[in-house]
Amino acid sequence: VITGSTSVEKILNDMADEFQALNPDVQINYTGTGSSSGITDTLSGTNTLGASSRKIKAEEKEGGLDETVFAYDGIAVIVNNANSLTDISAEELAKIYSGEINNWSQLGGMDGEIEVVSREGASGTRTAFEELVKLEDHGGLLLDATVVEGNGSVQLSVSGNENAIGYVSFSYINDTVKALNIEGVEPTSENAKNGTYNLSRPFLFVHLTGQLSPEAKAFLEYAVSEDGQSYVEEHGGIKVN
């Protein structure tokens, strides 16, 4: 039983399908509940593995968790295709998401009130994004932001609103939205891997220390194997090796 991050869904589903094909006596059930929920489930013993798309917090590690990083991901900032903006800074993002900047004209764009789209509180993507842009230094997320569940919902909200801005995993970049450069650096896997693109985070599994079944151990080994890593690359993630 795996619960947690929705950002890893495409990679994890492919890994699970192939692992089950290779090991027909093993059944993997994955539910996307958000990274924090996945970690909480692991600490309470209600799952086998928790999936997280953010680093594990110090207080979570105190509960006795081991982690296995199986990929790295960049967080893409997306706007509507009608938006003329092509580049943005981390500080500008913090000001938008805190409400200090509320019109695209303040960034040299069109005259239009910015529609801020964010993720639900349990989202690892949200936690990582807010930490990376230092949103708390600007007072946190503005109260009237549109909060949705899942990367796909963010993508849909932005694609349907000329004034919207959101953030998604790299694997959700497609031609329905425009991904902005961050401080002149394109949101590509290579740039996230070499450290020049600064909105990036790990994908990892967590389990209780000393409580890993043989089947779960085998799956973790598969996830970082050459075969498992092929699915990371296929879905726009960054391989660990």
VOTIFI-652160 format. One record per residue: residue number from 1; chain; x, y, z of N, C-alpha, C in turn. Coordinates in Angstrom, 2 decimals. Example, Ala and Ser with C-alpha at 12.3 -4.5 7.8 and 13.67 -1.06 7.14 Angstrom:
[1, A, [13.19, -5.69, 7.80], [12.30, -4.50, 7.80], [13.20, -3.30, 7.80]]
[2, A, [12.85, -2.25, 7.08], [13.67, -1.06, 7.14], [12.90, 0.03, 7.87]]
***
This chain:
[1, A, [0.85, -1.18, 0.00], [0.00, 0.00, 0.00], [0.89, 1.24, 0.00]]
[2, A, [0.72, 2.08, -1.02], [1.49, 3.32, -1.13], [0.52, 4.48, -1.17]]
[3, A, [0.71, 5.46, -0.30], [-0.09, 6.68, -0.33], [0.85, 7.88, -0.34]]
[4, A, [0.33, 9.02, -0.83], [1.15, 10.23, -0.79], [1.05, 11.08, -2.04]]
[5, A, [2.18, 11.60, -2.44], [2.29, 12.62, -3.48], [1.55, 12.27, -4.77]]
[6, A, [0.85, 13.27, -5.31], [0.23, 13.12, -6.63], [1.24, 13.44, -7.73]]
[7, A, [2.31, 14.16, -7.40], [3.30, 14.53, -8.41], [4.01, 13.32, -8.99]]
[8, A, [4.09, 12.25, -8.22], [4.81, 11.05, -8.67], [3.89, 10.06, -9.38]]
[9, A, [2.63, 10.42, -9.57], [1.63, 9.46, -10.03], [2.01, 8.76, -11.34]]
[10, A, [2.39, 9.53, -12.36], [2.67, 8.93, -13.66], [3.87, 7.99, -13.57]]
[11, A, [4.92, 8.42, -12.90], [6.12, 7.58, -12.75], [5.79, 6.34, -11.93]]
[12, A, [5.12, 6.54, -10.81], [4.84, 5.44, -9.89], [3.91, 4.40, -10.50]]
[13, A, [2.90, 4.85, -11.23], [1.97, 3.89, -11.84], [2.69, 2.98, -12.83]]
[14, A, [3.59, 3.56, -13.63], [4.34, 2.74, -14.58], [5.28, 1.77, -13.86]]
[15, A, [5.97, 2.27, -12.84], [6.85, 1.40, -12.05], [6.06, 0.25, -11.44]]
[16, A, [4.91, 0.58, -10.86], [4.10, -0.43, -10.18], [3.58, -1.47, -11.16]]
[17, A, [3.11, -1.02, -12.32], [2.60, -1.95, -13.33], [3.67, -2.94, -13.77]]
[18, A, [4.88, -2.42, -14.04], [5.96, -3.29, -14.51], [6.43, -4.22, -13.40]]
[19, A, [6.52, -3.71, -12.18], [6.96, -4.53, -11.05], [5.97, -5.67, -10.81]]
[20, A, [4.68, -5.38, -10.91], [3.67, -6.42, -10.71], [3.70, -7.44, -11.84]]
[21, A, [4.03, -6.98, -13.04], [4.14, -7.92, -14.16], [5.32, -8.88, -13.94]]
[22, A, [6.38, -8.36, -13.37], [7.56, -9.18, -13.07], [7.36, -10.05, -11.83]]
[23, A, [6.47, -9.59, -10.94], [6.22, -10.29, -9.68], [4.71, -10.46, -9.49]]
[24, A, [4.10, -11.40, -10.19], [2.63, -11.53, -10.20], [2.00, -11.83, -8.85]]
[25, A, [2.80, -12.26, -7.88], [2.24, -12.52, -6.55], [2.15, -11.25, -5.70]]
[26, A, [2.66, -10.14, -6.21], [2.65, -8.87, -5.46], [1.60, -7.93, -6.06]]
[27, A, [0.80, -7.32, -5.19], [-0.17, -6.32, -5.62], [0.18, -4.98, -4.98]]
[28, A, [0.24, -3.94, -5.80], [0.55, -2.59, -5.31], [-0.68, -1.72, -5.47]]
[29, A, [-1.12, -1.13, -4.37], [-2.24, -0.18, -4.38], [-1.70, 1.20, -4.03]]
[30, A, [-1.83, 2.14, -4.98], [-1.35, 3.51, -4.78], [-2.52, 4.48, -4.77]]
[31, A, [-2.53, 5.38, -3.78], [-3.55, 6.43, -3.70], [-2.86, 7.77, -3.52]]
[32, A, [-3.15, 8.70, -4.41], [-2.57, 10.03, -4.32], [-3.32, 10.88, -3.31]]
[33, A, [-2.69, 11.14, -2.18], [-3.33, 11.88, -1.08], [-2.57, 13.13, -0.69]]
[34, A, [-1.43, 13.40, -1.34], [-0.56, 14.51, -0.95], [0.60, 14.01, -0.10]]
[35, A, [1.74, 14.66, -0.24], [2.96, 14.19, 0.42], [2.83, 14.11, 1.94]]
[36, A, [2.28, 15.15, 2.56], [2.17, 15.15, 4.03], [1.30, 14.01, 4.52]]
[37, A, [0.21, 13.74, 3.80], [-0.66, 12.63, 4.19], [0.05, 11.29, 4.05]]
[38, A, [0.86, 11.16, 2.99], [1.62, 9.92, 2.81], [2.59, 9.67, 3.94]]
[39, A, [3.26, 10.73, 4.37], [4.22, 10.61, 5.47], [3.51, 10.31, 6.78]]
[40, A, [2.39, 10.99, 7.00], [1.59, 10.74, 8.21], [1.10, 9.29, 8.24]]
[41, A, [0.67, 8.80, 7.07], [0.21, 7.40, 6.99], [1.34, 6.45, 7.34]]
[42, A, [2.56, 6.76, 6.91], [3.70, 5.90, 7.22], [3.98, 5.90, 8.72]]
[43, A, [3.96, 7.07, 9.31], [4.24, 7.18, 10.75], [3.18, 6.47, 11.59]]
[44, A, [1.93, 6.43, 11.06], [0.86, 5.76, 11.81], [0.74, 4.28, 11.47]]
[45, A, [1.53, 3.83, 10.47], [1.53, 2.42, 10.11], [0.37, 2.00, 9.22]]
[46, A, [-0.29, 2.96, 8.57], [-1.45, 2.61, 7.73], [-1.09, 2.42, 6.26]]
[47, A, [0.17, 2.60, 5.89], [0.62, 2.24, 4.55], [1.90, 1.45, 4.64]]
[48, A, [2.36, 0.95, 3.52], [3.64, 0.25, 3.46], [4.75, 1.24, 3.14]]
[49, A, [4.47, 2.11, 2.17], [5.42, 3.16, 1.76], [4.66, 4.47, 1.60]]
[50, A, [5.31, 5.55, 2.01], [4.78, 6.88, 1.74], [5.55, 7.49, 0.58]]
[51, A, [4.84, 8.16, -0.31], [5.49, 8.84, -1.43], [5.47, 10.34, -1.16]]
[52, A, [6.63, 10.97, -1.32], [6.73, 12.40, -1.05], [7.44, 13.12, -2.19]]
[53, A, [6.96, 14.32, -2.49], [7.62, 15.14, -3.50], [8.24, 16.37, -2.85]]
[54, A, [8.68, 16.20, -1.64], [9.43, 17.23, -0.92], [10.38, 16.55, 0.05]]
[55, A, [11.33, 17.32, 0.58], [12.25, 16.79, 1.58], [11.48, 16.48, 2.87]]
[56, A, [11.99, 15.51, 3.60], [11.37, 15.15, 4.88], [11.78, 16.17, 5.94]]
[57, A, [10.79, 16.65, 6.70], [11.07, 17.63, 7.75], [11.73, 16.96, 8.95]]
[58, A, [12.48, 17.76, 9.71], [13.22, 17.23, 10.86], [12.28, 16.55, 11.86]]
[59, A, [11.12, 17.17, 12.10], [10.20, 16.59, 13.08], [9.59, 15.29, 12.59]]
[60, A, [9.50, 15.12, 11.27], [9.00, 13.87, 10.71], [10.03, 12.76, 10.86]]
[61, A, [11.30, 13.12, 10.68], [12.36, 12.12, 10.82], [12.45, 11.60, 12.24]]
[62, A, [12.05, 12.42, 13.20], [12.09, 12.00, 14.60], [11.17, 10.82, 14.87]]
[63, A, [10.19, 10.63, 13.99], [9.27, 9.50, 14.16], [9.87, 8.17, 13.74]]
[64, A, [11.10, 8.20, 13.18], [11.78, 6.98, 12.77], [11.53, 6.59, 11.34]]
[65, A, [11.90, 7.48, 10.42], [11.69, 7.24, 9.00], [13.00, 7.06, 8.25]]
[66, A, [12.99, 6.12, 7.31], [14.07, 6.00, 6.34], [13.52, 6.45, 4.99]]
[67, A, [14.38, 6.99, 4.14], [13.91, 7.47, 2.85], [14.76, 6.93, 1.71]]
[68, A, [14.14, 6.79, 0.56], [14.81, 6.38, -0.67], [14.45, 7.37, -1.76]]
[69, A, [15.41, 8.17, -2.20], [15.16, 9.12, -3.29], [15.22, 8.35, -4.61]]
[70, A, [14.14, 8.46, -5.41], [14.12, 7.72, -6.68], [14.07, 8.64, -7.90]]
[71, A, [13.98, 9.95, -7.67], [13.97, 10.89, -8.78], [14.09, 12.31, -8.25]]
[72, A, [14.39, 13.21, -9.15], [14.32, 14.64, -8.84], [13.38, 15.30, -9.84]]
[73, A, [12.75, 16.37, -9.40], [11.77, 17.03, -10.26], [11.92, 18.53, -10.14]]
[74, A, [11.61, 19.21, -11.22], [11.53, 20.65, -11.18], [10.08, 21.08, -11.05]]
[75, A, [9.87, 22.23, -10.45], [8.54, 22.80, -10.36], [8.45, 23.90, -11.41]]
[76, A, [7.52, 23.76, -12.33], [7.36, 24.74, -13.40], [6.30, 25.77, -13.00]]
[77, A, [6.59, 27.03, -13.26], [5.61, 28.09, -13.07], [4.91, 28.30, -14.41]]
[78, A, [3.58, 28.18, -14.41], [2.84, 28.23, -15.67], [1.86, 29.39, -15.71]]
[79, A, [1.69, 29.94, -16.90], [0.69, 30.97, -17.15], [-0.10, 30.57, -18.40]]
[80, A, [-1.14, 31.31, -18.67], [-1.95, 31.07, -19.86], [-1.15, 31.39, -21.11]]
[81, A, [-1.44, 30.70, -22.19], [-0.71, 30.93, -23.44], [-0.88, 32.34, -23.98]]
[82, A, [-1.94, 33.04, -23.58], [-2.17, 34.41, -24.04], [-1.31, 35.43, -23.28]]
[83, A, [-0.66, 34.99, -22.21], [0.16, 35.89, -21.40], [1.48, 36.17, -22.11]]
[84, A, [1.87, 37.45, -22.18], [3.09, 37.84, -22.90], [4.36, 37.63, -22.07]]
[85, A, [4.21, 37.40, -20.78], [5.38, 37.22, -19.90], [6.14, 35.94, -20.26]]
[86, A, [7.47, 36.01, -20.21], [8.29, 34.82, -20.50], [9.24, 34.47, -19.36]]
[87, A, [9.49, 35.41, -18.46], [10.48, 35.21, -17.41], [9.99, 35.85, -16.12]]
[88, A, [10.36, 35.24, -15.00], [9.96, 35.77, -13.70], [11.01, 35.39, -12.66]]
[89, A, [11.10, 36.14, -11.59], [12.08, 35.84, -10.54], [11.38, 35.18, -9.35]]
[90, A, [12.16, 34.55, -8.50], [11.60, 33.93, -7.30], [10.98, 34.98, -6.40]]
[91, A, [11.60, 36.14, -6.30], [11.05, 37.21, -5.46], [9.71, 37.71, -6.01]]
[92, A, [9.63, 37.84, -7.33], [8.37, 38.27, -7.93], [7.27, 37.23, -7.68]]
[93, A, [7.63, 35.96, -7.72], [6.66, 34.90, -7.43], [6.15, 35.01, -6.00]]
[94, A, [7.07, 35.26, -5.07], [6.67, 35.42, -3.67], [5.72, 36.60, -3.51]]
[95, A, [5.99, 37.68, -4.22], [5.14, 38.87, -4.13], [3.77, 38.63, -4.77]]
[96, A, [3.73, 37.84, -5.85], [2.45, 37.49, -6.47], [1.63, 36.61, -5.52]]
[97, A, [2.26, 35.59, -4.99], [1.53, 34.62, -4.16], [1.17, 35.17, -2.78]]
[98, A, [1.81, 36.25, -2.36], [1.44, 36.90, -1.10], [0.47, 38.05, -1.33]]
[99, A, [0.28, 38.46, -2.59], [-0.64, 39.53, -2.91], [0.00, 40.90, -3.05]]
[100, A, [1.34, 41.00, -2.87], [2.02, 42.29, -3.01], [1.97, 42.78, -4.46]]
[101, A, [2.08, 41.85, -5.39], [1.88, 42.14, -6.81], [0.56, 41.50, -7.21]]
[102, A, [-0.37, 42.30, -7.75], [-1.69, 41.74, -8.06], [-2.18, 42.04, -9.47]]
[103, A, [-1.33, 42.67, -10.29], [-1.72, 42.97, -11.66], [-0.55, 42.68, -12.58]]
[104, A, [-0.83, 42.06, -13.73], [0.24, 41.70, -14.65], [1.00, 42.92, -15.17]]
[105, A, [0.34, 44.09, -15.17], [1.00, 45.31, -15.64], [2.18, 45.70, -14.75]]
[106, A, [2.16, 45.27, -13.49], [3.28, 45.55, -12.58], [4.54, 44.79, -12.98]]
[107, A, [4.38, 43.79, -13.86], [5.52, 43.00, -14.34], [5.78, 43.28, -15.82]]
[108, A, [5.17, 44.36, -16.33], [5.37, 44.70, -17.73], [4.45, 43.97, -18.68]]
[109, A, [3.45, 43.31, -18.14], [2.52, 42.56, -18.97], [1.22, 43.30, -19.21]]
[110, A, [0.20, 42.55, -19.55], [-1.11, 43.12, -19.83], [-1.74, 43.67, -18.56]]
[111, A, [-2.74, 44.53, -18.73], [-3.49, 45.05, -17.58], [-4.55, 44.03, -17.21]]
[112, A, [-4.32, 43.31, -16.15], [-5.27, 42.30, -15.71], [-4.93, 41.83, -14.31]]
[113, A, [-5.97, 41.66, -13.49], [-5.75, 41.20, -12.11], [-5.27, 39.76, -12.12]]
[114, A, [-4.19, 39.49, -11.42], [-3.60, 38.15, -11.41], [-4.48, 37.19, -10.62]]
[115, A, [-4.81, 36.08, -11.23], [-5.55, 35.00, -10.56], [-4.54, 33.98, -10.06]]
[116, A, [-4.32, 33.95, -8.77], [-3.32, 33.07, -8.17], [-3.92, 31.69, -7.92]]
[117, A, [-3.30, 30.68, -8.51], [-3.76, 29.30, -8.33], [-2.69, 28.54, -7.54]]
[118, A, [-3.09, 27.93, -6.44], [-2.15, 27.20, -5.59], [-2.71, 25.80, -5.31]]
[119, A, [-1.91, 25.01, -4.61], [-2.29, 23.64, -4.27], [-2.83, 23.56, -2.85]]
[120, A, [-3.45, 22.42, -2.52], [-3.99, 22.18, -1.19], [-2.86, 22.07, -0.16]]
[121, A, [-3.22, 22.23, 1.11], [-2.22, 22.29, 2.17], [-1.34, 21.07, 2.31]]
[122, A, [-1.85, 19.87, 1.96], [-1.07, 18.64, 2.10], [-0.12, 18.40, 0.95]]
[123, A, [-0.15, 19.26, -0.05], [0.65, 19.05, -1.26], [2.14, 19.29, -1.03]]
[124, A, [2.96, 18.31, -1.42], [4.41, 18.47, -1.35], [4.90, 19.50, -2.35]]
[125, A, [4.19, 19.60, -3.49], [4.56, 20.61, -4.48], [4.38, 22.00, -3.89]]
[126, A, [3.27, 22.21, -3.17], [3.04, 23.51, -2.54], [4.11, 23.80, -1.48]]
[127, A, [4.39, 22.82, -0.62], [5.41, 23.03, 0.41], [6.75, 23.39, -0.20]]
[128, A, [7.14, 22.63, -1.23], [8.42, 22.88, -1.88], [8.44, 24.25, -2.56]]
[129, A, [7.38, 24.58, -3.28], [7.30, 25.87, -3.96], [7.41, 27.02, -2.97]]
[130, A, [6.62, 26.96, -1.89], [6.61, 28.05, -0.93], [7.96, 28.21, -0.24]]
[131, A, [8.63, 27.09, 0.03], [9.96, 27.17, 0.63], [10.98, 27.74, -0.35]]
[132, A, [10.91, 27.30, -1.60], [11.90, 27.72, -2.59], [11.80, 29.20, -2.95]]
[133, A, [10.58, 29.75, -2.93], [10.43, 31.19, -3.23], [10.42, 32.03, -1.96]]
[134, A, [10.54, 31.37, -0.79], [10.56, 32.06, 0.51], [9.28, 32.87, 0.73]]
[135, A, [8.15, 32.20, 0.50], [6.86, 32.87, 0.59], [6.56, 33.37, 2.00]]
[136, A, [6.99, 32.63, 3.02], [6.71, 33.03, 4.39], [7.35, 34.38, 4.73]]
[137, A, [8.46, 34.71, 4.08], [9.10, 36.01, 4.30], [8.22, 37.16, 3.84]]
[138, A, [7.23, 36.85, 3.01], [6.32, 37.86, 2.49], [4.91, 37.73, 3.09]]
[139, A, [4.79, 36.93, 4.14], [3.52, 36.82, 4.84], [2.67, 35.63, 4.49]]
[140, A, [3.17, 34.76, 3.59], [2.42, 33.56, 3.24], [1.42, 33.78, 2.13]]
[141, A, [0.70, 32.71, 1.80], [-0.24, 32.72, 0.69], [-1.41, 33.68, 0.94]]
[142, A, [-1.72, 34.50, -0.06], [-2.86, 35.42, 0.07], [-4.16, 34.65, 0.28]]
[143, A, [-5.07, 35.24, 1.02], [-6.26, 34.55, 1.48], [-7.22, 34.17, 0.35]]
[144, A, [-7.27, 35.00, -0.72], [-8.24, 34.70, -1.77], [-7.65, 33.96, -2.96]]
[145, A, [-6.54, 33.27, -2.74], [-5.97, 32.43, -3.80], [-6.94, 31.29, -4.12]]
[146, A, [-6.93, 30.85, -5.37], [-7.72, 29.68, -5.76], [-6.91, 28.44, -5.41]]
[147, A, [-7.41, 27.61, -4.52], [-6.70, 26.42, -4.05], [-7.36, 25.19, -4.66]]
[148, A, [-6.57, 24.39, -5.37], [-7.11, 23.19, -6.03], [-6.27, 21.98, -5.66]]
[149, A, [-6.81, 20.79, -5.90], [-6.11, 19.55, -5.59], [-5.53, 18.94, -6.85]]
[150, A, [-4.24, 18.63, -6.82], [-3.59, 17.92, -7.91], [-3.00, 18.84, -8.98]]
[151, A, [-1.90, 18.37, -9.58], [-1.24, 19.12, -10.65], [-2.17, 19.36, -11.83]]
[152, A, [-2.96, 18.33, -12.17], [-3.84, 18.44, -13.31], [-4.87, 19.55, -13.16]]
[153, A, [-5.36, 19.75, -11.94], [-6.34, 20.81, -11.68], [-5.71, 22.19, -11.83]]
[154, A, [-4.45, 22.32, -11.41], [-3.73, 23.60, -11.60], [-3.60, 23.89, -13.09]]
[155, A, [-3.15, 22.89, -13.81], [-2.94, 23.03, -15.26], [-4.24, 23.44, -15.95]]
[156, A, [-5.34, 22.81, -15.59], [-6.64, 23.10, -16.19], [-7.09, 24.52, -15.84]]
[157, A, [-6.90, 24.92, -14.60], [-7.30, 26.26, -14.17], [-6.55, 27.34, -14.94]]
[158, A, [-5.25, 27.14, -15.12], [-4.42, 28.13, -15.81], [-4.73, 28.16, -17.30]]
[159, A, [-4.94, 27.00, -17.90], [-5.20, 26.95, -19.34], [-6.52, 27.63, -19.70]]
[160, A, [-7.42, 27.73, -18.74], [-8.73, 28.31, -19.01], [-8.91, 29.74, -18.54]]
[161, A, [-7.83, 30.38, -18.08], [-7.94, 31.74, -17.53], [-6.73, 32.56, -17.94]]
[162, A, [-6.93, 33.59, -18.76], [-5.83, 34.39, -19.28], [-5.02, 35.08, -18.19]]
[163, A, [-5.61, 35.30, -17.03], [-4.93, 36.04, -15.96], [-4.34, 35.14, -14.88]]
[164, A, [-4.43, 33.83, -15.08], [-4.02, 32.90, -14.03], [-2.53, 32.59, -14.05]]
[165, A, [-2.03, 32.22, -12.87], [-0.66, 31.71, -12.71], [-0.72, 30.54, -11.76]]
[166, A, [0.08, 29.52, -12.01], [0.11, 28.35, -11.14], [1.47, 27.68, -11.18]]
[167, A, [1.60, 26.57, -10.49], [2.86, 25.82, -10.49], [2.55, 24.33, -10.51]]
[168, A, [3.34, 23.58, -11.29], [3.11, 22.15, -11.47], [4.45, 21.43, -11.59]]
[169, A, [4.42, 20.12, -11.47], [5.60, 19.31, -11.76], [5.96, 19.43, -13.23]]
[170, A, [7.24, 19.23, -13.55], [7.70, 19.31, -14.93], [6.88, 18.41, -15.86]]
[171, A, [6.46, 17.26, -15.36], [5.75, 16.30, -16.21], [4.40, 16.81, -16.68]]
[172, A, [3.94, 17.92, -16.11], [2.65, 18.49, -16.51], [2.81, 19.69, -17.44]]
[173, A, [4.03, 19.94, -17.92], [4.23, 20.98, -18.92], [3.76, 20.45, -20.28]]
[174, A, [2.84, 21.17, -20.92], [2.45, 20.80, -22.28], [1.98, 22.06, -23.01]]
[175, A, [1.47, 21.90, -24.21], [1.16, 23.08, -25.02], [-0.13, 23.78, -24.62]]
[176, A, [-0.82, 23.31, -23.58], [-2.03, 24.01, -23.13], [-1.71, 25.20, -22.23]]
[177, A, [-0.45, 25.28, -21.77], [-0.01, 26.36, -20.89], [1.40, 26.80, -21.29]]
[178, A, [1.84, 27.93, -20.76], [3.20, 28.41, -21.01], [4.02, 28.32, -19.72]]
[179, A, [5.16, 27.64, -19.79], [6.06, 27.54, -18.64], [7.05, 28.70, -18.69]]
[180, A, [7.15, 29.46, -17.60], [8.03, 30.62, -17.56], [9.46, 30.24, -17.21]]
[181, A, [10.42, 30.97, -17.75], [11.80, 30.87, -17.29], [11.89, 31.48, -15.90]]
[182, A, [12.76, 30.94, -15.06], [12.98, 31.49, -13.73], [14.35, 32.16, -13.71]]
[183, A, [14.31, 33.49, -13.64], [15.55, 34.27, -13.64], [16.45, 33.91, -14.82]]
[184, A, [15.81, 33.78, -15.98], [16.54, 33.55, -17.22], [16.85, 32.10, -17.53]]
[185, A, [16.46, 31.18, -16.65], [16.79, 29.76, -16.84], [15.53, 28.98, -17.20]]
[186, A, [15.63, 28.21, -18.28], [14.47, 27.42, -18.74], [14.16, 26.27, -17.78]]
[187, A, [12.87, 25.94, -17.64], [12.49, 24.82, -16.78], [12.66, 23.48, -17.48]]
[188, A, [13.91, 23.00, -17.54], [14.20, 21.72, -18.16], [14.83, 20.79, -17.13]]
[189, A, [14.74, 19.50, -17.41], [15.32, 18.51, -16.50], [16.82, 18.72, -16.35]]
[190, A, [17.48, 19.01, -17.44], [18.93, 19.20, -17.39], [19.30, 20.39, -16.50]]
[191, A, [18.54, 21.47, -16.60], [18.83, 22.65, -15.79], [18.53, 22.43, -14.32]]
[192, A, [17.50, 21.61, -14.04], [17.22, 21.27, -12.64], [18.31, 20.37, -12.08]]
[193, A, [18.79, 19.46, -12.89], [19.81, 18.51, -12.44], [21.15, 19.20, -12.21]]
[194, A, [21.49, 20.17, -13.09], [22.80, 20.84, -12.92], [22.75, 22.01, -11.94]]
[195, A, [21.55, 22.26, -11.38], [21.45, 23.25, -10.32], [21.21, 24.68, -10.76]]
[196, A, [21.13, 24.93, -12.06], [20.91, 26.30, -12.52], [19.44, 26.71, -12.42]]
[197, A, [18.54, 25.73, -12.46], [17.11, 26.02, -12.27], [16.80, 25.76, -10.81]]
[198, A, [16.40, 26.81, -10.09], [16.37, 26.68, -8.62], [15.04, 26.24, -8.02]]
[199, A, [14.01, 25.99, -8.85], [12.76, 25.46, -8.30], [12.72, 23.95, -8.54]]
[200, A, [13.44, 23.21, -7.73], [13.51, 21.75, -7.89], [13.45, 21.08, -6.52]]
[201, A, [13.07, 19.78, -6.53], [12.91, 19.03, -5.28], [13.04, 17.53, -5.54]]
[202, A, [13.17, 16.72, -4.47], [13.30, 15.27, -4.67], [11.96, 14.57, -4.69]]
[203, A, [11.92, 13.41, -5.34], [10.81, 12.46, -5.22], [11.36, 11.29, -4.39]]
[204, A, [10.65, 10.89, -3.36], [11.19, 9.83, -2.50], [10.09, 8.99, -1.88]]
[205, A, [10.51, 7.80, -1.44], [9.65, 6.92, -0.66], [10.14, 6.93, 0.79]]
[206, A, [9.22, 6.83, 1.73], [9.59, 6.71, 3.14], [8.96, 5.45, 3.73]]
[207, A, [9.65, 4.89, 4.71], [9.09, 3.76, 5.46], [9.61, 3.83, 6.88]]
[208, A, [8.93, 3.15, 7.79], [9.37, 3.12, 9.17], [10.68, 2.35, 9.28]]
[209, A, [11.60, 2.88, 10.03], [12.90, 2.24, 10.20], [12.74, 0.82, 10.74]]
[210, A, [13.37, -0.13, 10.05], [13.34, -1.51, 10.49], [12.06, -2.25, 10.20]]
[211, A, [11.13, -1.60, 9.46], [9.85, -2.26, 9.19], [9.56, -2.24, 7.68]]
[212, A, [10.41, -2.96, 6.95], [10.27, -3.02, 5.51], [10.10, -4.47, 5.09]]
[213, A, [8.98, -4.78, 4.48], [8.71, -6.15, 4.04], [9.64, -6.51, 2.88]]
[214, A, [9.87, -7.80, 2.62], [10.71, -8.21, 1.49], [10.17, -7.67, 0.16]]
[215, A, [8.84, -7.64, 0.03], [8.23, -7.14, -1.22], [8.50, -5.64, -1.39]]
[216, A, [8.36, -4.89, -0.30], [8.60, -3.45, -0.37], [10.08, -3.16, -0.64]]
[217, A, [10.95, -3.94, -0.02], [12.39, -3.77, -0.24], [12.73, -4.02, -1.71]]
[218, A, [12.12, -5.05, -2.27], [12.36, -5.37, -3.68], [11.85, -4.25, -4.58]]
[219, A, [10.71, -3.66, -4.22], [10.16, -2.57, -5.04], [11.06, -1.33, -4.98]]
[220, A, [11.59, -1.02, -3.80], [12.49, 0.13, -3.69], [13.75, -0.09, -4.52]]
[221, A, [14.26, -1.31, -4.50], [15.44, -1.63, -5.32], [15.12, -1.49, -6.80]]
[222, A, [13.90, -1.91, -7.18], [13.48, -1.78, -8.57], [13.35, -0.31, -8.98]]
[223, A, [12.84, 0.52, -8.07], [12.61, 1.93, -8.38], [13.89, 2.66, -8.76]]
[224, A, [15.02, 2.26, -8.17], [16.29, 2.94, -8.48], [17.14, 2.14, -9.47]]
[225, A, [16.57, 1.03, -9.98], [17.29, 0.24, -10.98], [17.20, 0.92, -12.34]]
[226, A, [17.96, 0.42, -13.29], [17.95, 0.99, -14.64], [16.55, 0.92, -15.26]]
[227, A, [15.85, -0.20, -15.05], [14.49, -0.34, -15.59], [13.53, 0.66, -14.93]]
[228, A, [13.59, 0.75, -13.62], [12.71, 1.67, -12.91], [12.98, 3.12, -13.28]]
[229, A, [14.25, 3.45, -13.42], [14.63, 4.82, -13.74], [14.21, 5.24, -15.15]]
[230, A, [13.98, 4.26, -16.02], [13.53, 4.60, -17.37], [12.16, 5.29, -17.33]]
[231, A, [11.33, 4.95, -16.34], [10.02, 5.59, -16.22], [10.14, 7.01, -15.67]]
[232, A, [11.16, 7.24, -14.85], [11.42, 8.60, -14.37], [11.69, 9.51, -15.56]]
[233, A, [12.59, 9.07, -16.42], [12.98, 9.86, -17.59], [11.81, 10.01, -18.56]]
[234, A, [11.04, 8.93, -18.73], [9.92, 8.95, -19.68], [8.90, 10.03, -19.34]]
[235, A, [8.75, 10.29, -18.04], [7.73, 11.26, -17.60], [8.33, 12.60, -17.18]]
[236, A, [9.52, 12.91, -17.70], [10.07, 14.24, -17.50], [10.81, 14.44, -16.19]]
[237, A, [10.98, 13.37, -15.42], [11.73, 13.49, -14.17], [13.23, 13.38, -14.42]]
[238, A, [13.97, 13.53, -13.34], [15.43, 13.50, -13.42], [15.91, 12.25, -12.68]]
[239, A, [16.63, 11.40, -13.38], [17.09, 10.14, -12.80], [18.10, 10.38, -11.67]]
[240, A, [18.15, 9.42, -10.73], [19.08, 9.55, -9.62], [20.48, 9.07, -9.96]]
[241, A, [20.62, 8.33, -11.08], [21.94, 7.83, -11.45], [22.22, 8.08, -12.92]]
***
